[in-house]
Amino acid sequence: MPLMKMRLAAPTALVDISGISDLSYVRDGGDHLAIGALTTYDVIEHDRRVKKEFALVNDAVLRIGDQQVRNLGTIGGSACHADPAGDLPTVLLLADALFVIEGKNGTRLVPASSFFVDLFSTAVGHDEVLTEVRLPFLPPRSSSAYLKMSMREAGFGLAMVGAVITLADDTSCQSSRIGIGAAGPTPIRATLAERYLQGRTLDKTTLSEASEKATEGASPSADMHGNRWYRLEMIKVLTRRSLELALRRAGSRSGV
């Protein structure tokens, strides 16, 4: 529907699948949280397991549109729309989501790193449908955060960054993931910054240095709302803030 409104798509037919109730759920899958492709943002927002285990997902759905949009929009719809300036594609890449895709030739499991192919393009084939999104549970002493800057609250982001942090026993960084949206045709990972954080004490200096490295590989477009330099600077700011928030949450969960 968004592509049709922008005159970027003109399909000859539309199939409404919103009535397939079997594709709307949030349930424990053992080592992951399984979310049906037709689960709405509102359901995800109010699910206690999402709030507890996937703070970045909860952060994202709270920032999507207004209540009417959250009542109708779905996690599968956002993933398959694959807008790099959308909230959930960035979050799902960052969460290392696994996508369950079904078609006449059977079922495929596609990792987030291979799911988002290009601008508005995913690994879902023309004869396939996304049925489920699986979010792997984080290890102990972990948490996450997602932030974005937009022209208005709940609008499309000019810059968006999420972070996942796992603390070692000495409270240094055991591992980290940093995801950036609106900085290319697909969401990207800030791998240079992630490698820099590995094993380091997460103090103010370290987080600032990581933020400076986060723009490596980012290529935001310029428009009337901000030029490329401005958006790159905002990515740095949001990287630092999301890392700080994820660190506070991880410390709180660990009793640090």
N, C-alpha and C positions, 0 to 999 in steps of 0.2 A: 504493500500500500504506500509506504513512503516513496518508493521509486516511481510508482505511477503518478503520485502527486507532483514529483519533480520532472515528470515527462521523460524519465530515463528508462521506463519499461512500459510496454503496451501489450500485455498478454491477450490472447484471443479467448481465453476462458479462465475462470477462477474457481477453485475448489475450497469450500469452507470446511476445515477439519476441527473447528473449535468445539464441536459436539462430542468428540471422542474422549469421554471421561476417563478412560483407562490410561490416558497419557498425562493425567494431572495428579501428581503425588510428590511427596518428599518422604523418603524412607531410608533407614539404615541398611547399607549393603555389606556390612562387616568391616572392610577396610576403606570404605568410601561412603559418601552420602549420595544417594541416587535421587535425581530430580527429573520428573517426567517433562518432556519437551513442551507440553501445553500448560505447565504450571505457571500461574500468573505472578507478576512481581509482588502483588499484594500478599499472596499466600507465602511467598518466599520471605518477604519482609517480616511477617509475624511468626515464622517458624522458629521455635526456641533452639533447635539444633543448629540452624544456620547462624543465629545470633551468637551462640556459644562457640562453635567450631570454625566458622568462616566469617569473621568480622568484616573482611573486605567485600564479600558479597552483599552483606547487609548494608554496608556503607554505600554500595553502588545502587541498589534498588531504591534506597531512600532518596536518591538524587535523580531518579528517572521521572521526567514529566510531572504531571499532576495526578491526583487520585483517580481520575477517570482513566488515564493512561495505565496506571498501575493495576487497575481492575481488569483490564483487557489484554495488555501486553504480556507476552510470555517469554520465558528464558530461551526456548527453542526458536521463537520468531526472531529475537534479537541476535542470537548466534548465527542463524542462517542469513539474516540481512547483512551481517558482516560489515557494518559501517565502522571504519576505524575511529570515528569520533563518537561512537556509541559507548556506553559505560560497560556493558556486560562482555563484549568481546575482549577488552583489555583485562578485565577481572578473570575471565575464564582461562585466558592464556596464562596469567599469573598463577592461578590455582592449579595448573597442570591438569586441567579437566580432560576427561576421556569421553568422547562422543560416540553414542551407539546409533549406527545408521542401518536402516533396514530397507531392503528392496526385493525384487523378484528372485535375485540370485543369492539371497541369504542376508546375514547380519555381519556388519563390519564394526570394529572398534578403532576409532581414529583419535590419536592424541592431539591436544590443542596445538602443538607445534606444527602439525601437518594439516589441521582443519581449515585455518584461515589462509586461503591461497592468494588472493589479490583483492583489490577494491571491490566490495560487494560480491565476492566470490568465495565459495567454500568447497570442501571435498565432497559434499553431497551431490550425487549424480542426478540426472534428470528423471531417472526411474527409481529414485530412492527418497526416503524421508528420515529426518532425525527423530528418534523416539525417546532418547534419554541422555541426560548429562550426568556424568559421575565425577564427584569431587573427592579426591583422596584426602583422608584425614591427615592433619599435620602431626608431626611427632611431638612429644612432650616439650615444654619450654618454648613453645612457638606461638606466634600470633601474627596478625596482618592488619593492613589498613589501606584505604583507597580514598584519594582526594582528587578534586578537579576544580578548575577555574572556568567559569562560564559567564556569559553576558547577563544572565539572569539565573536565579535559583532553579535547579532541575532542568536547565537548558542543555544544549549540546556543548561539549567542552572545547575551550580554546587550548587547554592543556590538561592532561589527566595522567596521574601516576598512582600506582599501587605498590605496596611492599609486603613481603612475607619474611619474617625473621625467626630463626631457631637459635636459641642461646646454648652455648656449651656450659659445662658445670661451673666454670670460672666466670660466667656471664659475658665472655667474649662471643663473637659471632661464629657459630658452627656452620651455618649456611644462610643464604639469603636469596630472594628473588625480587626483581624490580621490573614492573611492567609499565609501558608507556603507550598511551593512545593519542590519536590525532597528530601523529608524527610520521606518517607514511601511509601507504596503501593498506597496510594491515597493522594490528598492534605489534609491538616489538618488546623484546627483553633487553634490559641494559646490562649486558653480560660483562662489560669492562668494570662497571661499578660493583657488580656482584662478586667478581673475582677479587677486587680490591678489599672488600669487607671481610673476606674469608679469614678467620682466625684472629681478627683484630678486635681490640677493645672498642666498644661502641660509645665513644665519647663525642663531644661536640666537634672536635677537629676531624675525627674520622668520618663522621656523617657529612660534614661539609665537603670534604675531599671526594667522597663517594658521589655526592650530588653534582659536583663539577664534572665527574666522569660519566654521568648518566646520559648526557646528550650525544655521546658517541653513537653514530648510526641513526640518530633522529633527524628527520627531514620534514619538519612541519611546513605547511603551505602558508602563504601570506594572503590576507584579505583585508576588508575594511575594518575588521575588528582587531587586527594586530599583525605586525610584520614578522618575518622569520626570527629575527633577533629577539624580539619581545617574547615570542612563544618558547624559544629555547631557554631564556632566562626563567620563565615561569615553570618549565620542566624542572630546572634545578631547584627552585624554591619548593615545589610540590614534592620532589624526591626527598629533600631533607625533612620536610614536615611529615610525610607518610612514614619514613623510617623512624622518626621520633615517636610517632603515635603507635606504630607497631611494636617498638621497643618497650614503651610504657605498658602496653597491653601484655606483652610476653612476660615482662617482669612481674606484673600483677598476678598472672596465672601461675608463675613459678614461685611466688612468695619472695621475690628479690626486692 
